[in-house]
Amino acid sequence: MRIVITGHGIDASDSPLRSQIAEPLRFLGHEVVAVAPTKAAMSWGIDRYSPEMLIVVPSHGSPNREEVRALTVDAECVAVCFHTGFSSSGPATNLDEIAADLREYDLVSVPDQQTFEEYQALGTFRLSLLEPAIHPPALMEFVPSERRGVVVVADADPNNIDAVLTLEPVDDLMIFGDGWADIPVNAACIDDLPLLERASLFAGSKLVLELPVSLSQQSLIRRSHYELPVTSCVLEASAVGTPSLVQSRPSVAQTFNPGEEIFTFDKLEELVDLVPLLVSDDKEISEVGNAAWSRITAEHTWAQRWRSFLDPWLQEERLDSRSDFSRTNHSEQLIRAS
């Protein structure tokens, strides 16, 4: 299948959306072209490549859904709206606009079961569930190193700052998130890294500790941390065999088996004792990391998600192919008989 994809930043070589959409689809054998989310770029991509499908990631106010509808109707191209929701890497999409998207797109995908159930009354025939996943081949060129210390994934929310300060006695503590530059913590702080560098960072740590999303971010996305899906950082860590410690929530138990494939906590106050206990047990850390890798690569890859998503179109193509073969074969028989 030939597919054009578009969204904010998707035409950049280091866009996270490439490992979510473009690379997995190419891995499955599809032809994929990425264009900027402007009317001119989308029109050019559709006119030049005649795709069967246009996949749009709506973020930062673009692209305009009415323009997408007009372009794809004229080209007889299926228009798909791909919602990422909240993600710890890449653009977030506004889940409050799904009702409007359902009016203009042929199909709308959502990233979590709660959102799917919220909008399914509007028609599940145009609504699809595409939960967060990982594309392991995109991480395989990470640089291995001795596993040491803990990587804390968190923004500098007041509650998170207090939690991190209690972890300062932990050796080789590193913080990955925004707002830490001016906070007096005894840890190395990084606010952003490309995918492969993140993979190398996670692969060189014993444990990835994910703290709750900041209250300001929860207000912005209108979702509590309890409602959020498993984040990309946890999936990336699992893909390089590093276990994660995350706050308990429904999506975690739906993706992993807590205690065997991931560690969980209920309250931030537990971390001061729990983190040192976990990093001191190399055997358990290794077992849980390996189990997380096995679960992710077996059940939660983008290639699997897209294969299931596209299967109805591919089945239809296979049926059309068989029908064409049958008609051709029948014509040849008639010619030979005459």
The 8 nearest C-alpha neighbors of each residue, nearest first, counted from 0:
[[1, 29, 30, 2, 51, 50, 52, 28],
 [2, 0, 30, 50, 51, 29, 31, 52],
 [1, 3, 31, 52, 50, 53, 30, 51],
 [2, 4, 32, 53, 31, 33, 50, 54],
 [5, 3, 54, 33, 53, 55, 32, 34],
 [4, 6, 55, 34, 36, 35, 33, 9],
 [7, 5, 56, 36, 9, 55, 57, 8],
 [6, 8, 9, 36, 58, 59, 35, 61],
 [9, 7, 10, 11, 14, 6, 35, 16],
 [8, 10, 6, 14, 11, 7, 16, 5],
 [9, 11, 8, 34, 33, 35, 12, 14],
 [12, 10, 14, 9, 8, 13, 17, 35],
 [11, 13, 14, 10, 9, 17, 8, 15],
 [14, 12, 11, 15, 193, 17, 194, 9],
 [13, 15, 16, 11, 9, 17, 12, 8],
 [16, 14, 89, 17, 18, 13, 19, 88],
 [15, 17, 19, 14, 18, 20, 9, 89],
 [16, 18, 21, 15, 20, 19, 14, 22],
 [17, 19, 22, 16, 15, 20, 134, 21],
 [20, 18, 16, 17, 301, 21, 23, 15],
 [19, 21, 17, 23, 18, 16, 22, 24],
 [20, 22, 17, 24, 23, 25, 31, 18],
 [21, 23, 25, 18, 24, 17, 20, 26],
 [24, 22, 26, 302, 25, 21, 20, 301],
 [25, 23, 27, 26, 21, 22, 29, 20],
 [24, 26, 29, 28, 22, 27, 23, 21],
 [25, 27, 23, 24, 28, 22, 302, 29],
 [28, 26, 24, 25, 29, 23, 302, 306],
 [27, 29, 25, 26, 24, 30, 0, 23],
 [30, 28, 25, 0, 24, 27, 1, 31],
 [29, 31, 1, 2, 0, 25, 28, 32],
 [32, 30, 2, 3, 1, 29, 21, 25],
 [31, 33, 3, 4, 2, 34, 30, 44],
 [34, 32, 4, 10, 5, 3, 9, 31],
 [35, 33, 5, 10, 40, 4, 41, 36],
 [34, 36, 37, 5, 40, 10, 6, 9],
 [37, 35, 6, 62, 5, 7, 61, 34],
 [38, 36, 40, 39, 35, 41, 62, 61],
 [37, 39, 41, 40, 42, 66, 36, 62],
 [38, 40, 42, 37, 41, 43, 36, 44],
 [41, 39, 43, 37, 42, 38, 35, 34],
 [40, 42, 44, 38, 43, 39, 37, 45],
 [43, 41, 39, 45, 40, 44, 38, 46],
 [42, 44, 40, 46, 41, 45, 47, 39],
 [45, 43, 41, 47, 42, 46, 48, 40],
 [44, 46, 49, 42, 48, 43, 47, 50],
 [45, 47, 43, 44, 49, 48, 42, 74],
 [46, 48, 44, 45, 43, 49, 42, 50],
 [47, 49, 45, 50, 44, 46, 1, 3],
 [50, 48, 45, 46, 47, 51, 74, 44],
 [51, 49, 1, 2, 52, 48, 45, 3],
 [50, 52, 76, 1, 2, 77, 0, 49],
 [53, 51, 77, 2, 76, 50, 78, 3],
 [52, 54, 3, 78, 4, 2, 79, 77],
 [55, 53, 4, 79, 80, 78, 3, 5],
 [54, 56, 80, 5, 6, 81, 4, 57],
 [55, 57, 6, 81, 80, 82, 5, 58],
 [58, 56, 61, 92, 55, 6, 62, 60],
 [57, 59, 92, 60, 61, 7, 56, 91],
 [58, 60, 61, 7, 57, 92, 90, 91],
 [61, 59, 58, 62, 57, 63, 7, 92],
 [62, 60, 63, 59, 58, 57, 36, 7],
 [61, 63, 36, 37, 64, 57, 60, 6],
 [64, 62, 61, 66, 65, 67, 60, 38],
 [63, 65, 67, 66, 62, 68, 103, 100],
 [66, 64, 68, 67, 63, 69, 103, 70],
 [67, 65, 69, 63, 68, 64, 70, 38],
 [66, 68, 64, 70, 65, 69, 71, 63],
 [69, 67, 65, 66, 71, 70, 103, 72],
 [68, 70, 66, 72, 67, 71, 65, 73],
 [71, 69, 67, 73, 68, 72, 66, 74],
 [70, 72, 76, 74, 68, 73, 69, 75],
 [73, 71, 75, 69, 74, 70, 68, 76],
 [72, 74, 71, 70, 75, 69, 76, 68],
 [73, 75, 71, 76, 72, 70, 45, 49],
 [76, 74, 72, 73, 71, 77, 51, 70],
 [75, 77, 71, 51, 52, 74, 78, 72],
 [76, 78, 52, 53, 51, 105, 79, 71],
 [79, 77, 53, 105, 104, 52, 54, 71],
 [80, 78, 54, 106, 107, 104, 55, 53],
 [79, 81, 107, 55, 54, 56, 108, 106],
 [80, 82, 108, 56, 55, 107, 79, 83],
 [83, 81, 109, 84, 92, 108, 56, 110],
 [82, 84, 92, 110, 91, 85, 81, 86],
 [85, 83, 92, 91, 82, 110, 94, 86],
 [86, 84, 91, 83, 87, 92, 220, 227],
 [85, 87, 88, 230, 91, 89, 231, 84],
 [86, 88, 231, 230, 232, 89, 85, 91],
 [89, 87, 86, 231, 15, 90, 232, 230],
 [88, 90, 15, 86, 91, 16, 87, 14],
 [91, 89, 58, 92, 88, 86, 7, 83],
 [90, 92, 85, 84, 83, 86, 58, 89],
 [93, 91, 84, 58, 82, 83, 57, 94],
 [94, 92, 95, 96, 84, 91, 58, 220],
 [93, 95, 96, 97, 92, 84, 82, 114],
 [94, 96, 93, 97, 98, 221, 99, 220],
 [97, 95, 94, 99, 98, 93, 100, 101],
 [96, 98, 100, 99, 94, 95, 101, 107],
 [97, 99, 101, 100, 96, 102, 118, 95],
 [100, 98, 102, 97, 101, 96, 103, 64],
 [101, 99, 97, 102, 103, 98, 104, 96],
 [100, 102, 98, 99, 103, 104, 97, 107],
 [103, 101, 99, 100, 104, 98, 105, 97],
 [102, 104, 100, 101, 68, 64, 65, 105],
 [105, 103, 106, 78, 101, 100, 79, 102],
 [104, 106, 78, 79, 77, 125, 103, 107],
 [107, 105, 125, 79, 104, 126, 80, 78],
 [106, 108, 80, 126, 79, 127, 125, 81],
 [109, 107, 127, 81, 128, 82, 126, 129],
 [108, 110, 128, 82, 129, 111, 115, 127],
 [111, 109, 130, 129, 83, 128, 84, 131],
 [112, 110, 113, 130, 114, 109, 228, 115],
 [111, 113, 115, 114, 116, 128, 110, 109],
 [114, 112, 116, 115, 111, 117, 226, 110],
 [113, 115, 117, 116, 112, 111, 118, 109],
 [116, 114, 112, 113, 117, 118, 119, 109],
 [115, 117, 119, 113, 114, 118, 112, 120],
 [116, 118, 114, 115, 119, 113, 120, 112],
 [119, 117, 120, 116, 115, 121, 114, 98],
 [118, 120, 123, 116, 121, 122, 115, 117],
 [119, 121, 122, 118, 123, 117, 116, 115],
 [122, 120, 119, 118, 123, 98, 101, 126],
 [123, 121, 119, 120, 124, 125, 126, 118],
 [122, 124, 126, 119, 125, 121, 127, 120],
 [123, 125, 122, 126, 127, 106, 119, 121],
 [126, 124, 106, 123, 122, 107, 105, 127],
 [125, 127, 123, 107, 124, 108, 106, 122],
 [126, 128, 108, 107, 109, 129, 125, 123],
 [127, 129, 109, 108, 110, 130, 115, 111],
 [130, 128, 110, 109, 108, 127, 304, 131],
 [129, 131, 110, 111, 128, 132, 109, 304],
 [132, 130, 110, 129, 229, 133, 228, 231],
 [133, 131, 300, 299, 301, 130, 234, 134],
 [132, 134, 300, 301, 135, 234, 299, 235],
 [133, 135, 301, 300, 136, 137, 18, 23],
 [136, 134, 137, 138, 133, 238, 139, 296],
 [137, 135, 139, 138, 134, 140, 22, 23],
 [138, 136, 135, 134, 139, 18, 140, 195],
 [139, 137, 136, 135, 140, 195, 141, 198],
 [138, 140, 136, 141, 137, 135, 239, 195],
 [141, 139, 138, 142, 195, 137, 136, 199],
 [142, 140, 199, 139, 195, 198, 138, 143],
 [141, 143, 199, 140, 144, 202, 198, 196],
 [144, 142, 141, 199, 202, 203, 145, 146],
 [145, 143, 203, 146, 142, 202, 199, 204],
 [144, 146, 203, 147, 143, 204, 202, 205],
 [147, 145, 203, 204, 205, 144, 202, 148],
 [148, 146, 204, 205, 145, 203, 171, 149],
 [147, 149, 171, 204, 205, 170, 172, 206],
 [148, 150, 206, 172, 204, 207, 205, 173],
 [149, 151, 173, 207, 174, 208, 172, 152],
 [150, 152, 208, 174, 209, 175, 207, 173],
 [153, 151, 209, 175, 176, 208, 174, 210],
 [154, 152, 176, 210, 151, 175, 209, 155],
 [153, 155, 176, 177, 156, 178, 213, 212],
 [156, 154, 178, 179, 160, 159, 177, 157],
 [155, 157, 159, 213, 158, 154, 160, 214],
 [158, 156, 160, 159, 155, 161, 213, 162],
 [159, 157, 161, 160, 156, 162, 155, 267],
 [158, 160, 162, 156, 161, 157, 155, 163],
 [161, 159, 157, 163, 162, 158, 155, 156],
 [162, 160, 164, 158, 159, 163, 157, 165],
 [161, 163, 159, 160, 165, 164, 267, 158],
 [162, 164, 166, 160, 165, 161, 159, 167],
 [165, 163, 161, 166, 162, 167, 160, 184],
 [164, 166, 163, 162, 271, 167, 161, 168],
 [167, 165, 163, 164, 168, 169, 271, 162],
 [166, 168, 169, 164, 165, 185, 163, 172],
 [169, 167, 166, 170, 165, 172, 185, 164],
 [170, 168, 167, 166, 172, 275, 171, 148],
 [171, 169, 148, 172, 168, 167, 149, 147],
 [170, 172, 148, 173, 149, 147, 169, 186],
 [173, 171, 149, 186, 148, 170, 150, 169],
 [172, 174, 187, 150, 186, 188, 151, 149],
 [175, 173, 151, 188, 150, 152, 187, 189],
 [174, 176, 152, 189, 190, 151, 188, 153],
 [177, 175, 190, 154, 153, 152, 189, 174],
 [178, 176, 154, 190, 179, 155, 175, 153],
 [177, 179, 155, 180, 154, 176, 181, 190],
 [178, 180, 182, 181, 155, 177, 188, 176],
 [181, 179, 182, 178, 188, 177, 183, 189],
 [182, 180, 179, 183, 178, 184, 155, 188],
 [181, 183, 179, 180, 184, 178, 160, 155],
 [184, 182, 181, 185, 180, 179, 186, 164],
 [185, 183, 186, 182, 164, 167, 163, 179],
 [186, 184, 167, 183, 187, 172, 164, 168],
 [185, 187, 173, 172, 184, 188, 174, 167],
 [186, 188, 173, 174, 189, 172, 185, 184],
 [189, 187, 174, 173, 175, 186, 179, 190],
 [190, 188, 175, 191, 174, 176, 187, 192],
 [189, 191, 176, 177, 175, 188, 192, 178],
 [190, 192, 189, 176, 193, 175, 177, 197],
 [191, 193, 197, 196, 194, 190, 189, 195],
 [194, 192, 196, 195, 197, 13, 191, 15],
 [193, 195, 197, 196, 198, 192, 138, 15],
 [196, 194, 198, 197, 141, 138, 193, 199],
 [195, 197, 199, 198, 193, 194, 192, 200],
 [198, 196, 200, 194, 195, 199, 192, 201],
 [197, 199, 195, 201, 196, 200, 141, 202],
 [200, 198, 141, 196, 202, 142, 197, 201],
 [201, 199, 197, 203, 198, 202, 196, 204],
 [200, 202, 198, 204, 203, 236, 199, 197],
 [203, 201, 199, 200, 239, 204, 198, 241],
 [202, 204, 146, 144, 200, 201, 145, 199],
 [205, 203, 146, 147, 201, 148, 206, 202],
 [204, 206, 146, 147, 148, 149, 241, 278],
 [205, 207, 149, 204, 242, 243, 241, 208],
 [206, 208, 243, 150, 149, 151, 244, 209],
 [209, 207, 151, 244, 243, 152, 150, 245],
 [208, 210, 152, 245, 151, 244, 153, 207],
 [209, 211, 153, 152, 208, 212, 245, 159],
 [212, 210, 224, 213, 209, 246, 153, 159],
 [211, 213, 224, 216, 214, 217, 210, 153],
 [214, 212, 156, 216, 215, 217, 211, 154],
 [213, 215, 217, 216, 218, 212, 156, 223],
 [216, 214, 218, 213, 217, 219, 156, 212],
 [217, 215, 219, 213, 218, 214, 220, 212],
 [216, 218, 214, 222, 220, 219, 223, 215],
 [219, 217, 221, 215, 216, 220, 214, 222],
 [218, 220, 216, 217, 221, 215, 222, 214],
 [219, 221, 217, 222, 218, 216, 85, 93],
 [222, 220, 218, 219, 217, 223, 216, 95],
 [221, 223, 217, 220, 226, 224, 227, 218],
 [224, 222, 225, 226, 217, 227, 221, 218],
 [223, 225, 227, 226, 212, 211, 222, 217],
 [224, 226, 248, 223, 227, 249, 247, 222],
 [227, 225, 223, 224, 222, 228, 248, 249],
 [226, 228, 224, 225, 229, 223, 222, 250],
 [229, 227, 250, 230, 111, 226, 251, 131],
 [228, 230, 251, 250, 227, 233, 231, 131],
 [231, 229, 232, 233, 87, 86, 228, 234],
 [230, 232, 234, 233, 87, 235, 86, 88],
 [233, 231, 235, 234, 230, 236, 87, 88],
 [232, 234, 236, 235, 231, 230, 237, 243],
 [233, 235, 231, 237, 232, 236, 133, 238],
 [236, 234, 232, 238, 237, 233, 231, 198],
 [235, 237, 241, 233, 238, 239, 234, 201],
 [236, 238, 240, 292, 234, 241, 291, 235],
 [237, 239, 235, 292, 236, 240, 135, 234],
 [240, 238, 237, 236, 202, 241, 235, 292],
 [241, 239, 288, 237, 292, 289, 238, 236],
 [240, 242, 288, 236, 237, 239, 202, 206],
 [243, 241, 288, 206, 287, 261, 237, 207],
 [244, 242, 207, 261, 206, 208, 262, 233],
 [243, 245, 262, 208, 263, 209, 207, 261],
 [246, 244, 263, 209, 208, 264, 243, 247],
 [245, 247, 264, 263, 265, 248, 210, 211],
 [248, 246, 263, 265, 264, 245, 251, 249],
 [247, 249, 225, 251, 250, 246, 252, 226],
 [250, 248, 251, 252, 253, 247, 225, 226],
 [251, 249, 253, 228, 252, 248, 229, 254],
 [250, 252, 254, 253, 249, 248, 255, 229],
 [251, 253, 255, 249, 254, 250, 256, 257],
 [254, 252, 250, 251, 255, 249, 256, 248],
 [253, 255, 251, 252, 250, 256, 229, 299],
 [256, 254, 252, 260, 251, 257, 253, 261],
 [255, 257, 260, 259, 252, 258, 261, 254],
 [258, 256, 261, 259, 260, 262, 255, 252],
 [257, 259, 262, 261, 260, 256, 263, 287],
 [258, 260, 257, 287, 256, 261, 290, 262],
 [261, 259, 291, 287, 290, 256, 255, 257],
 [260, 262, 257, 243, 258, 242, 259, 287],
 [261, 263, 244, 258, 257, 243, 245, 260],
 [264, 262, 245, 244, 246, 247, 261, 257],
 [263, 265, 246, 247, 266, 245, 269, 262],
 [264, 266, 246, 247, 263, 267, 269, 245],
 [267, 265, 268, 269, 264, 246, 270, 247],
 [266, 268, 269, 270, 162, 265, 264, 210],
 [267, 269, 266, 270, 271, 162, 272, 265],
 [270, 268, 267, 266, 271, 273, 272, 264],
 [271, 269, 273, 272, 274, 268, 267, 162],
 [270, 272, 165, 269, 273, 166, 274, 268],
 [273, 271, 270, 274, 275, 269, 276, 268],
 [272, 274, 270, 276, 275, 271, 269, 277],
 [273, 275, 277, 276, 270, 272, 271, 278],
 [276, 274, 278, 277, 273, 272, 279, 169],
 [275, 277, 273, 274, 279, 278, 272, 280],
 [276, 278, 274, 279, 275, 280, 273, 284],
 [279, 277, 275, 280, 276, 274, 205, 281],
 [278, 280, 277, 276, 281, 275, 274, 284],
 [281, 279, 278, 282, 277, 283, 284, 276],
 [282, 280, 284, 283, 285, 279, 278, 277],
 [281, 283, 285, 284, 280, 286, 287, 279],
 [282, 284, 286, 285, 281, 280, 287, 277],
 [283, 285, 281, 287, 282, 286, 288, 280],
 [284, 286, 288, 282, 283, 287, 281, 289],
 [287, 285, 283, 289, 288, 284, 290, 282],
 [286, 288, 260, 290, 284, 289, 259, 285],
 [289, 287, 242, 240, 241, 291, 285, 290],
 [288, 290, 292, 286, 240, 291, 287, 285],
 [289, 291, 287, 293, 260, 292, 288, 286],
 [292, 290, 260, 288, 294, 237, 289, 293],
 [293, 291, 237, 289, 240, 238, 295, 290],
 [292, 294, 290, 291, 296, 295, 297, 289],
 [295, 293, 291, 297, 292, 296, 298, 290],
 [296, 294, 299, 292, 297, 298, 293, 291],
 [295, 297, 293, 294, 298, 299, 300, 292],
 [298, 296, 294, 295, 293, 299, 300, 292],
 [299, 297, 295, 296, 294, 300, 303, 293],
 [300, 298, 295, 132, 296, 297, 133, 301],
 [299, 301, 133, 132, 303, 302, 134, 296],
 [302, 300, 304, 132, 303, 134, 133, 23],
 [301, 303, 23, 305, 300, 304, 306, 24],
 [304, 302, 306, 301, 300, 305, 307, 299],
 [303, 305, 301, 307, 302, 306, 308, 300],
 [304, 306, 308, 302, 307, 303, 309, 301],
 [307, 305, 303, 309, 308, 304, 310, 302],
 [308, 306, 310, 305, 304, 309, 303, 311],
 [307, 309, 305, 306, 310, 304, 311, 129],
 [310, 308, 306, 307, 312, 311, 305, 313],
 [309, 311, 313, 307, 312, 308, 314, 306],
 [312, 310, 314, 313, 309, 315, 308, 307],
 [313, 311, 315, 314, 310, 309, 316, 317],
 [312, 314, 316, 310, 315, 311, 317, 309],
 [315, 313, 317, 311, 316, 312, 310, 318],
 [314, 316, 318, 312, 313, 317, 319, 311],
 [317, 315, 313, 319, 314, 318, 320, 312],
 [318, 316, 320, 314, 315, 319, 313, 321],
 [317, 319, 315, 321, 320, 316, 322, 314],
 [320, 318, 322, 316, 317, 321, 323, 315],
 [321, 319, 317, 323, 318, 322, 316, 324],
 [320, 322, 324, 318, 323, 319, 325, 317],
 [321, 323, 319, 325, 320, 324, 318, 326],
 [324, 322, 320, 326, 325, 321, 319, 327],
 [325, 323, 321, 327, 322, 326, 328, 320],
 [324, 326, 322, 328, 323, 327, 321, 329],
 [327, 325, 329, 323, 328, 324, 330, 322],
 [328, 326, 324, 330, 329, 325, 323, 331],
 [327, 329, 325, 331, 330, 326, 324, 332],
 [328, 330, 326, 332, 327, 331, 325, 333],
 [331, 329, 333, 327, 332, 328, 326, 334],
 [332, 330, 334, 328, 333, 329, 335, 327],
 [331, 333, 329, 335, 330, 334, 336, 328],
 [334, 332, 336, 330, 331, 335, 337, 329],
 [335, 333, 331, 337, 332, 336, 330, 329],
 [334, 336, 332, 333, 337, 331, 330, 329],
 [337, 335, 333, 334, 332, 331, 330, 329],
 [336, 334, 335, 333, 332, 331, 330, 329]]
